[in-house]
Amino acid sequence: MSVNADLLESFKSEFLGKKKINTGSGGDNENAHTMDVTNTADYKIIEKIDDVYGRKGMNNPYFMPRSSGLSNKVTSRGKEFICYSGYNYLGLANDERVINSAKRSLDQYGTHAGAARMVGGEMEIHTELEQTLCDAFGFESCVTTVGGYMTNVATIGYLMGKCDLIIMDEYMHNSGVMGAVMADSRRIVFPHNDFDALEALLSENRKNYEKAMIVVEGAYSMDGDLADLPRLVELKEKHNCWLMVDEAHSFGVVGKSGRGLCEHWGVDVRKVDIVMGTLSKSFASCGGFLGGSDEMIRLLRFFAPGVLLYSTALPPASAAAANAAIKVMLEEPWRVENLQNNVRQFSLLARERGFDTGESGASAVVPVMLGDSMLAVHLMSDLQQVGIIAHAVMYPVVPENEARLRFFITSEHTQEDFIYTLDSLKRILANTTAYTGV
Ligand SMILES: Cc1ncc(COP(=O)(O)O)c(C=O)c1O
């Protein structure tokens, strides 16, 4: 069954199978029905979390409103927290140069992007940002978009079609999976970072399809480990595939100067057909970008649906903030160094206290593996009560036995933050009897 058909089936059984009669104002009406979303498995998860937090007199920890800027500390509902739930990896979101760049662009352009890039939404700040990205990362060409998630969906969905093969790591971000759904190609997943398995699958299947694309993340957003780029380049050349690498969590983080996976592995960026990145992580802004050959980027600039075609451009203030942030990153290499040292230190301190941090250590994402969604939710709430924000990642985002707390480490965190956090976590866990029967 195709991915689309799978998705349609699960949608039907989850929602359409449970449609309920809406009595409305005129009594029972067989023809008027709404879908009762409270019966869905996902809604039950929300209610379970409400319940855990409600019993502790707390608010649901998701959508916690922040009233301060974002650094290692944040303020929410009048209380200060050490925060591990922000992507501000290099601490640039509060940098004066970044803020002033956004302010100047507001003065020059106003708040609005105008329209889609090709029909009235093109601004000089877009071109300037794309040049900055090319200079920083060595792309032949680059285009920026209005969102990272939709950049993956649109690129994969547009470039690939029914007669093609998309082969992706099993841990690929949902945006890549949805790109494959849109493409309606044959989709095969290979076991996480198992390149022998990838090779075997390519040997068996590549010949049956016209185009083929290998899709991976540079640094995995749940586990914090890296893809083996030299091996991927070897395989994509041997089997005549495109290689697309999502560097959302590796730009600004991985490589000596934060230039990402290619810098880390010493691979020429032109060996990667499509590099995808976001402006929303290290670069203190919002939006996505694509790097590749002149021709590939030209094609996507015209036709990538939902991020370039049929969609309004990146707002000028966001473009200007990212433009300044990338320049500051390059001018101040100590930020990347601090971040990488902090990751090493946090991981070491965590392991010294007996926590399982999986395969992480090479990027800013460090999980503490727990293997039980409700345990993760309880620990998240107990940490919150002692002034620490670290969010639980649970089923269905990861398999139940891989539920975890996920820590985003930044260049701004201090050793004091880490020791307080990990000692608190250890103490809470030691006092935890069984969190079952919730
Ligand atoms: C690996 C990966 N790719 C893409 C995205 C989407 O990026 P954005 O948040 O900029 O839409 C994310 C979001 O966190 C991500 O983790």
The ligand as a MOL file (V3000), in Angstrom:
LIG
                    3D

  0  0  0     0  0            999 V3000
M  V30 BEGIN CTAB
M  V30 COUNTS 16 16 0 0 0
M  V30 BEGIN ATOM
M  V30 1 C 14.9920 18.3310 11.3670 0
M  V30 2 C 14.0080 19.4290 11.1870 0
M  V30 3 N 13.7040 19.8250 9.9420 0
M  V30 4 C 12.8100 20.8020 9.7170 0
M  V30 5 C 12.2080 21.4600 10.7600 0
M  V30 6 C 11.2310 22.5600 10.4780 0
M  V30 7 O 11.8440 23.7740 10.6660 0
M  V30 8 P 11.0460 25.0900 11.0770 0
M  V30 9 O 10.8120 24.9810 12.5520 0
M  V30 10 O 11.9860 26.1730 10.7360 0
M  V30 11 O 9.7910 25.0980 10.3030 0
M  V30 12 C 12.4910 21.0970 12.0680 0
M  V30 13 C 11.8460 21.7990 13.1860 0
M  V30 14 O 12.2010 21.7830 14.2920 0
M  V30 15 C 13.4180 20.0550 12.2990 0
M  V30 16 O 13.7110 19.6560 13.5280 0
M  V30 END ATOM
M  V30 BEGIN BOND
M  V30 1 1 1 2
M  V30 2 1 2 3
M  V30 3 2 2 15
M  V30 4 2 3 4
M  V30 5 1 4 5
M  V30 6 1 5 6
M  V30 7 2 5 12
M  V30 8 1 6 7
M  V30 9 1 7 8
M  V30 10 2 8 9
M  V30 11 1 8 10
M  V30 12 1 8 11
M  V30 13 1 12 13
M  V30 14 1 12 15
M  V30 15 2 13 14
M  V30 16 1 15 16
M  V30 END BOND
M  V30 END CTAB
M  END
